[in-house]
Amino acid sequence: MEYRAEHDSMGEVRVPADRYWGAQTQRSHENFLIGVGIETMPREITHAFGILKKAAARANHALKPDKMTDRKLAAIEEACDEVMEGKLDEHFPLVVWQTGSGTQSNMNANEVIANRANEILGGRLCHPNDDINMSQSSNDTFPTAMHISAAIALRDRLIPAAKGLIEVFAKLESENQDAVKCGRTHLQDAVPLSFSQEISGWRSSLEKDIELIERTLEPLQTLALGGTAVGTGLNAPQGFAEKAAREVSEISGVPFLTAPNKFHALTSKDELVFAHGAVKAMACDMLKIANDVRMLASGPRDGLGEITIPANEPGSSIMPGKVNPTQCEQVTMVAVQVMGNDTAISFAASQGNFELNVFMPVMAYNFLQSVRLLSESIVSFTVKCAQGIKANREKMHYNLYNSLMLVTALNPYIGYEKAAKTSNKAYRENISLKEACVRLGYLSEEEFDKVFHPEEMC
């Protein structure tokens, strides 16, 4: 491999000749051999740096045109576009487990954009610190990248994924309005409901989750950019924060504003905690839905068996013909991971000291992993499972009429205590509710048939 010499304030460093990064990136690449190639800084963060560096360059061009010239701006914008589009991903090798402020990832972006811009310009006109990092600090750029990437990920990935599943559930509702089944509470038989009503609970849960996530977007759409090192805005021109936020909005298509208090923006991560809480809420609902589906589909002969789900692959290496609810299982595992990530994010957010929180990379990593995993999990569950759910109406009817809790329909006619005695007798003697009620002398067969209509109980 060929190398070139790069230098920073600590001296000269050898850097691979075919990479755009510079000395500070190389030092981090060598000093943090932790999760290399596996736990790389999320690409969403890398691409968000492209957005914010382009926005910062535009703001500097408007406010400091003597330093950010037309020529520099054009080259920087082109380089930033390539970062945003993922064309330069291989030039961002740094891992999550680095400095807690994300300084090295900020410098990675500065160096890559500077060197690519210089290549476009045909000379070394752009400096990583003096030009690409102009009016900025790692302390305000990394939290800005976190908010940009989080807001875009929620808007473009998780919300659309959930809406896709909602559409499938709505279709299943309309198809199953006349399918009446046994309800269940405490994992015990309860009064009837229609299958469409049960599905409506799943659908409504996801609709509420989207509503909660959307409420978190406004706080996320505030940016620390302009606070520089400690929140005072040192070395940033007047109006930079506001101008940069407007430019980020234009570039990303998300309406961002400058954070009203930069001291809060640098040290507190409550917006990310709040947003991930809503993501966790959706994960909790998805775990519940997946468990409902796999239990309703349990069997196929010795379980509930009230629905069938697609058979996607063999389920056992020893039991021929066995098929498992694997899509439900992946959902439940992803949900557990999201809940674990929430704990990590919560603890990390509590560790702000004085003017900075230095747990930001792990927060970004966990947040974006949660959104990515949950989005992909929901899409997979929708396509490979939910779309193929079919009601087993015969089994639903059998289970419904075998349920002792149908005795609740008799309460208005014979009272709670007599109804309880009817249920207990039917259970002890393994007879029907009708037989038990008639034998106890509470109702005649004709009277029982007149008032006992399970399908009307829902």
C-alpha positions as CSV (number, residue, x, y, z in Angstrom):
1,M,0.0,0.0,0.0
2,E,1.2,3.5,-0.8
3,Y,1.1,6.3,1.7
4,R,1.3,10.0,1.8
5,A,2.4,12.3,4.6
6,E,-0.2,14.4,6.4
7,H,0.3,16.5,9.5
8,D,-1.7,18.0,12.3
9,S,-0.7,20.0,15.4
10,M,1.0,16.9,16.9
11,G,3.2,16.2,13.9
12,E,3.4,14.1,10.7
13,V,1.3,11.0,10.1
14,R,1.4,8.4,7.3
15,V,-2.0,8.1,5.6
16,P,-3.1,5.6,2.8
17,A,-2.6,7.5,-0.4
18,D,-6.0,6.4,-1.8
19,R,-8.0,7.8,1.1
20,Y,-9.2,11.4,1.6
21,W,-8.9,11.4,5.3
22,G,-6.0,13.1,7.1
23,A,-3.8,13.0,10.1
24,Q,-6.4,13.2,12.9
25,T,-8.6,10.5,11.3
26,Q,-5.5,8.3,10.9
27,R,-4.6,8.8,14.6
28,S,-8.1,7.8,15.7
29,H,-8.1,4.8,13.3
30,E,-4.9,3.6,14.9
31,N,-5.7,4.4,18.5
32,F,-9.2,2.9,18.7
33,L,-9.0,-0.6,17.5
34,I,-12.4,-1.4,19.0
35,G,-15.2,-2.9,16.9
36,V,-13.3,-2.1,13.7
37,G,-15.3,-3.0,10.6
38,I,-18.3,-3.9,12.7
39,E,-19.3,-0.9,14.9
40,T,-18.3,1.8,12.5
41,M,-19.9,5.2,13.1
42,P,-23.4,5.0,11.6
43,R,-23.6,6.1,8.0
44,E,-26.6,8.2,8.9
45,I,-24.2,10.3,11.0
46,T,-21.7,10.4,8.2
47,H,-24.3,11.6,5.8
48,A,-25.7,14.1,8.3
49,F,-22.2,15.6,8.5
50,G,-22.4,16.2,4.8
51,I,-25.6,18.1,5.3
52,L,-24.4,20.3,8.1
53,K,-21.0,21.0,6.6
54,K,-22.6,22.1,3.4
55,A,-25.0,24.3,5.4
56,A,-22.2,25.8,7.5
57,A,-20.2,26.6,4.3
58,R,-23.2,28.4,2.9
59,A,-23.8,30.3,6.1
60,N,-20.1,31.3,6.2
61,H,-20.2,32.4,2.6
62,A,-23.1,34.7,3.4
63,L,-21.5,36.1,6.6
64,K,-17.7,35.8,5.9
65,P,-17.4,36.0,2.2
66,D,-13.8,37.1,2.5
67,K,-12.9,33.7,4.0
68,M,-15.5,31.5,2.4
69,T,-15.1,32.5,-1.3
70,D,-17.4,31.5,-4.1
71,R,-14.7,29.1,-5.4
72,K,-14.2,27.4,-2.1
73,L,-18.0,27.2,-1.5
74,A,-18.6,25.5,-4.9
75,A,-16.0,22.8,-4.3
76,I,-17.1,22.2,-0.7
77,E,-20.7,21.9,-1.7
78,E,-19.8,19.3,-4.4
79,A,-17.7,17.3,-1.8
80,C,-20.5,17.5,0.7
81,D,-23.0,16.3,-1.8
82,E,-20.9,13.2,-2.4
83,V,-20.7,12.6,1.4
84,M,-24.5,13.0,1.7
85,E,-25.1,10.5,-1.2
86,G,-22.8,7.9,0.4
87,K,-20.2,8.1,-2.4
88,L,-17.4,8.6,0.1
89,D,-18.5,6.1,2.8
90,E,-15.2,4.2,2.5
91,H,-13.4,7.3,3.6
92,F,-15.1,7.3,7.0
93,P,-13.5,4.4,8.8
94,L,-13.8,5.5,12.4
95,V,-15.6,3.4,15.1
96,V,-18.2,4.3,17.6
97,W,-15.9,3.7,20.5
98,Q,-13.8,6.9,20.3
99,T,-13.9,10.2,22.1
100,G,-17.3,10.8,23.7
101,S,-17.7,14.2,22.0
102,G,-17.3,12.7,18.5
103,T,-14.4,15.1,17.8
104,Q,-12.6,12.5,15.6
105,S,-15.6,11.9,13.5
106,N,-16.1,15.6,13.0
107,M,-12.4,15.9,12.0
108,N,-12.9,12.9,9.7
109,A,-15.6,14.8,7.9
110,N,-13.5,18.0,7.8
111,E,-10.5,16.2,6.4
112,V,-12.4,14.2,3.8
113,I,-14.4,17.2,2.6
114,A,-11.3,19.4,2.5
115,N,-9.2,16.9,0.6
116,R,-12.0,16.1,-1.9
117,A,-12.7,19.8,-2.4
118,N,-9.0,20.4,-3.0
119,E,-9.0,17.6,-5.6
120,I,-11.9,19.4,-7.3
121,L,-10.1,22.7,-7.1
122,G,-6.8,21.3,-8.3
123,G,-4.9,22.8,-5.4
124,R,-4.7,22.9,-1.6
125,L,-7.1,25.9,-1.0
126,C,-9.3,24.3,1.7
127,H,-8.1,23.6,5.2
128,P,-10.0,21.1,7.4
129,N,-10.1,23.4,10.4
130,D,-9.9,26.8,8.9
131,D,-12.5,26.3,6.1
132,I,-14.6,23.1,6.6
133,N,-14.8,23.6,10.4
134,M,-15.2,27.4,10.2
135,S,-17.5,28.8,12.9
136,Q,-17.9,25.4,14.3
137,S,-16.7,23.0,17.0
138,S,-17.0,19.3,17.4
139,N,-19.1,20.0,20.5
140,D,-21.9,21.6,18.4
141,T,-21.5,19.7,15.1
142,F,-21.8,16.2,16.6
143,P,-25.1,16.8,18.5
144,T,-26.3,18.6,15.3
145,A,-25.5,15.5,13.3
146,M,-27.3,13.4,15.9
147,H,-30.5,15.4,15.6
148,I,-30.4,15.6,11.8
149,S,-29.8,11.8,11.4
150,A,-32.4,10.9,14.0
151,A,-35.2,13.1,12.6
152,I,-34.6,11.9,9.0
153,A,-34.5,8.2,10.1
154,L,-37.8,8.5,11.9
155,R,-39.4,10.4,9.1
156,D,-38.1,8.3,6.2
157,R,-37.8,4.8,7.7
158,L,-39.7,4.0,10.8
159,I,-43.0,6.0,10.2
160,P,-43.4,4.6,6.6
161,A,-42.7,1.1,7.8
162,A,-45.3,1.3,10.5
163,K,-47.8,2.8,8.1
164,G,-47.3,-0.1,5.7
165,L,-48.3,-2.6,8.5
166,I,-51.3,-0.4,9.5
167,E,-52.6,-0.7,5.9
168,V,-52.3,-4.5,6.0
169,F,-54.1,-4.6,9.3
170,A,-56.9,-2.3,8.0
171,K,-57.4,-4.7,5.1
172,L,-57.5,-7.7,7.4
173,E,-60.1,-5.9,9.5
174,S,-62.4,-5.4,6.6
175,E,-62.1,-9.1,5.7
176,N,-62.8,-10.5,9.1
177,Q,-65.7,-8.4,10.5
178,D,-68.0,-11.5,10.7
179,A,-65.4,-13.8,12.3
180,V,-66.3,-14.1,16.0
181,K,-63.9,-15.7,18.4
182,C,-63.1,-16.2,22.0
183,G,-61.5,-13.2,23.7
184,R,-58.7,-13.8,26.2
185,T,-57.6,-12.0,29.3
186,H,-54.9,-13.2,31.8
187,L,-54.2,-15.9,29.2
188,Q,-57.7,-17.3,30.2
189,D,-60.9,-17.5,28.2
190,A,-63.0,-14.3,28.2
191,V,-66.1,-13.0,26.4
192,P,-66.3,-13.0,22.6
193,L,-65.1,-10.4,20.2
194,S,-64.8,-10.3,16.4
195,F,-61.4,-11.0,14.9
196,S,-61.6,-7.6,13.2
197,Q,-62.0,-5.9,16.6
198,E,-58.9,-7.7,17.8
199,I,-56.9,-6.6,14.7
200,S,-58.2,-3.0,15.3
201,G,-56.4,-3.0,18.6
202,W,-53.1,-3.9,16.8
203,R,-53.7,-1.2,14.2
204,S,-54.7,1.5,16.7
205,S,-51.6,0.8,18.8
206,L,-49.3,1.5,15.8
207,E,-51.3,4.6,14.9
208,K,-50.8,5.9,18.4
209,D,-47.1,5.1,18.2
210,I,-46.7,7.1,15.0
211,E,-48.5,10.0,16.7
212,L,-46.1,9.8,19.7
213,I,-43.1,9.6,17.4
214,E,-44.3,12.6,15.4
215,R,-44.6,14.6,18.6
216,T,-40.8,13.9,19.2
217,L,-39.8,15.4,15.9
218,E,-40.2,19.0,16.9
219,P,-37.8,18.9,19.8
220,L,-35.3,16.9,17.6
221,Q,-35.5,19.6,14.9
222,T,-33.5,22.0,17.1
223,L,-29.8,22.3,16.3
224,A,-26.8,22.9,18.5
225,L,-24.9,24.3,15.5
226,G,-23.6,27.8,16.4
227,G,-22.8,27.0,20.0
228,T,-19.2,26.1,19.2
229,A,-17.1,24.9,22.1
230,V,-19.2,25.6,25.3
231,G,-22.4,27.2,24.0
232,T,-21.2,30.8,23.8
233,G,-20.8,30.8,20.0
234,L,-17.1,31.8,20.2
235,N,-15.6,32.4,16.7
236,A,-19.0,32.1,15.0
237,P,-20.2,35.3,13.4
238,Q,-23.5,36.9,14.4
239,G,-26.4,35.2,12.8
240,F,-24.5,32.0,11.9
241,A,-26.7,29.7,14.0
242,E,-29.9,30.9,12.4
243,K,-28.6,31.0,8.9
244,A,-27.0,27.5,9.2
245,A,-30.3,26.0,10.5
246,R,-32.2,27.5,7.6
247,E,-29.6,25.9,5.2
248,V,-29.9,22.5,6.9
249,S,-33.6,22.7,6.5
250,E,-33.3,23.5,2.8
251,I,-30.8,20.7,2.1
252,S,-32.5,18.0,4.2
253,G,-36.2,18.9,3.6
254,V,-36.8,18.8,7.4
255,P,-37.7,22.1,9.1
256,F,-34.9,22.6,11.6
257,L,-34.4,25.6,13.9
258,T,-31.5,26.8,15.9
259,A,-31.7,25.7,19.5
260,P,-32.7,28.6,21.7
261,N,-30.2,27.8,24.4
262,K,-26.9,26.4,23.2
263,F,-25.7,25.6,26.7
264,H,-28.6,23.1,27.0
265,A,-28.1,21.9,23.4
266,L,-24.4,20.9,24.1
267,T,-24.8,19.1,27.4
268,S,-28.4,17.8,27.6
269,K,-29.6,15.0,25.4
270,D,-33.3,15.0,26.5
271,E,-34.7,15.3,23.0
272,L,-33.0,12.1,21.9
273,V,-34.1,10.3,25.1
274,F,-37.7,11.5,24.5
275,A,-37.7,10.4,20.9
276,H,-36.2,7.0,21.6
277,G,-38.9,6.5,24.3
278,A,-41.5,6.7,21.5
279,V,-39.4,4.3,19.4
280,K,-39.4,1.9,22.4
281,A,-43.1,2.3,22.8
282,M,-43.6,1.1,19.2
283,A,-41.2,-1.8,19.9
284,C,-43.3,-2.8,22.9
285,D,-46.4,-2.8,20.8
286,M,-44.8,-4.8,18.1
287,L,-43.6,-7.4,20.6
288,K,-47.2,-7.7,21.9
289,I,-48.6,-8.0,18.4
290,A,-46.0,-10.6,17.4
291,N,-46.8,-12.6,20.5
292,D,-50.5,-12.4,19.8
293,V,-50.0,-13.6,16.2
294,R,-47.7,-16.5,17.1
295,M,-50.0,-17.7,20.0
296,L,-53.2,-17.4,17.8
297,A,-51.3,-19.5,15.2
298,S,-49.9,-22.0,17.7
299,G,-50.5,-25.7,16.8
300,P,-51.3,-26.4,14.1
301,R,-53.4,-29.1,15.9
302,D,-52.6,-28.9,19.6
303,G,-52.5,-25.1,20.0
304,L,-55.1,-22.3,19.6
305,G,-54.9,-22.6,15.8
306,E,-57.3,-19.7,15.2
307,I,-55.2,-18.2,12.4
308,T,-52.7,-19.5,9.9
309,I,-49.6,-17.6,8.9
310,P,-47.2,-18.2,6.0
311,A,-44.9,-21.2,6.1
312,N,-41.6,-19.5,5.1
313,E,-39.1,-22.2,5.9
314,P,-38.6,-25.6,7.6
315,G,-38.7,-25.2,11.4
316,S,-36.7,-28.1,12.7
317,S,-33.6,-30.1,11.8
318,I,-35.1,-33.2,13.5
319,M,-38.9,-32.9,13.2
320,P,-40.1,-33.2,9.6
321,G,-42.8,-30.9,8.5
322,K,-42.5,-28.6,11.5
323,V,-43.0,-24.9,10.7
324,N,-42.3,-22.1,13.2
325,P,-43.5,-18.5,13.5
326,T,-40.1,-17.1,12.7
327,Q,-41.2,-13.6,11.6
328,C,-42.9,-13.2,15.0
329,E,-39.7,-14.3,16.7
330,Q,-37.5,-11.8,14.8
331,V,-39.9,-9.0,15.9
332,T,-39.7,-10.0,19.6
333,M,-35.9,-10.2,19.5
334,V,-35.6,-6.8,17.8
335,A,-38.0,-5.3,20.4
336,V,-35.7,-6.6,23.2
337,Q,-32.7,-5.0,21.5
338,V,-34.6,-1.7,21.3
339,M,-35.4,-1.9,25.0
340,G,-31.8,-2.5,25.8
341,N,-30.7,0.4,23.6
342,D,-33.2,2.6,25.5
343,T,-31.4,1.8,28.8
344,A,-28.0,2.6,27.2
345,I,-29.3,5.9,25.8
346,S,-30.9,6.8,29.1
347,F,-27.8,6.2,31.1
348,A,-25.6,8.0,28.5
349,A,-27.9,11.0,28.5
350,S,-27.5,11.3,32.3
351,Q,-23.8,11.7,32.0
352,G,-23.5,15.3,30.9
353,N,-20.8,17.1,32.9
354,F,-20.7,20.9,33.0
355,E,-20.9,22.1,29.4
356,L,-20.8,18.9,27.5
357,N,-22.0,15.3,27.3
358,V,-19.3,12.9,26.3
359,F,-21.4,9.8,25.6
360,M,-22.7,11.0,22.3
361,P,-21.4,8.4,19.8
362,V,-22.9,5.5,21.8
363,M,-26.2,7.4,22.0
364,A,-26.2,8.0,18.2
365,Y,-25.2,4.3,17.6
366,N,-28.0,2.9,19.7
367,F,-30.7,5.3,18.6
368,L,-30.0,4.7,14.9
369,Q,-29.7,1.0,15.4
370,S,-33.1,0.9,17.0
371,V,-34.7,2.8,14.2
372,R,-33.0,0.7,11.5
373,L,-33.7,-2.6,13.1
374,L,-37.3,-1.8,14.0
375,S,-38.0,-0.4,10.6
376,E,-36.6,-3.4,8.8
377,S,-38.3,-5.8,11.3
378,I,-41.7,-4.3,10.7
379,V,-41.3,-4.4,6.9
380,S,-40.2,-8.0,7.1
381,F,-43.1,-8.9,9.4
382,T,-45.5,-7.1,7.1
383,V,-44.4,-8.8,3.9
384,K,-43.5,-12.3,5.2
385,C,-46.2,-12.7,7.8
386,A,-49.0,-10.2,8.3
387,Q,-50.0,-10.1,4.6
388,G,-50.6,-13.9,4.8
389,I,-52.6,-14.1,8.0
390,K,-55.8,-16.1,7.5
391,A,-58.6,-16.7,10.0
392,N,-59.4,-20.3,10.8
393,R,-63.1,-19.8,11.2
394,E,-63.9,-23.4,12.1
395,K,-61.4,-23.4,14.9
396,M,-62.6,-19.9,16.1
397,H,-66.1,-21.2,16.2
398,Y,-65.1,-24.4,18.0
399,N,-63.1,-22.5,20.6
400,L,-65.8,-19.9,21.1
401,Y,-68.6,-22.4,21.8
402,N,-66.2,-24.4,24.0
403,S,-65.5,-21.4,26.2
404,L,-67.1,-21.4,29.7
405,M,-67.0,-17.6,29.8
406,L,-70.0,-17.5,27.4
407,V,-71.9,-17.9,30.6
408,T,-71.5,-14.2,31.0
409,A,-74.4,-13.8,28.6
410,L,-76.7,-15.4,31.2
411,N,-75.9,-12.8,33.9
412,P,-78.9,-10.6,33.1
413,Y,-81.3,-13.6,33.2
414,I,-80.1,-15.8,36.1
415,G,-77.7,-13.5,38.0
416,Y,-73.9,-13.7,38.6
417,E,-73.9,-16.3,41.3
418,K,-76.1,-18.8,39.4
419,A,-74.1,-18.1,36.3
420,A,-70.9,-19.0,38.2
421,K,-72.4,-22.2,39.5
422,T,-73.5,-23.1,35.9
423,S,-69.9,-22.5,34.7
424,N,-68.3,-24.5,37.5
425,K,-70.7,-27.4,37.0
426,A,-70.0,-27.5,33.2
427,Y,-66.3,-27.5,33.9
428,R,-66.3,-30.2,36.6
429,E,-68.6,-32.5,34.7
430,N,-67.2,-31.7,31.3
431,I,-70.6,-30.8,29.9
432,S,-71.9,-27.8,28.0
433,L,-73.2,-24.6,29.6
434,K,-76.6,-25.4,28.3
435,E,-76.7,-28.8,29.9
436,A,-75.4,-27.4,33.2
437,C,-77.9,-24.6,33.3
438,V,-80.8,-26.9,32.5
439,R,-79.7,-29.5,35.1
440,L,-79.5,-26.9,37.7
441,G,-83.0,-25.8,36.9
442,Y,-82.1,-22.2,36.1
443,L,-83.5,-22.1,32.5
444,S,-85.3,-24.6,30.2
445,E,-83.7,-25.6,27.0
446,E,-86.0,-23.2,25.1
447,E,-85.3,-20.3,27.4
448,F,-81.5,-21.0,27.1
449,D,-81.6,-21.0,23.3
450,K,-83.6,-17.8,23.3
451,V,-81.1,-15.8,25.3
452,F,-77.8,-17.5,24.5
453,H,-76.3,-16.0,21.3
454,P,-72.4,-15.7,21.5
455,E,-72.1,-13.9,18.1
456,E,-74.2,-11.0,19.5
457,M,-72.0,-10.6,22.6
458,C,-69.4,-8.6,20.7
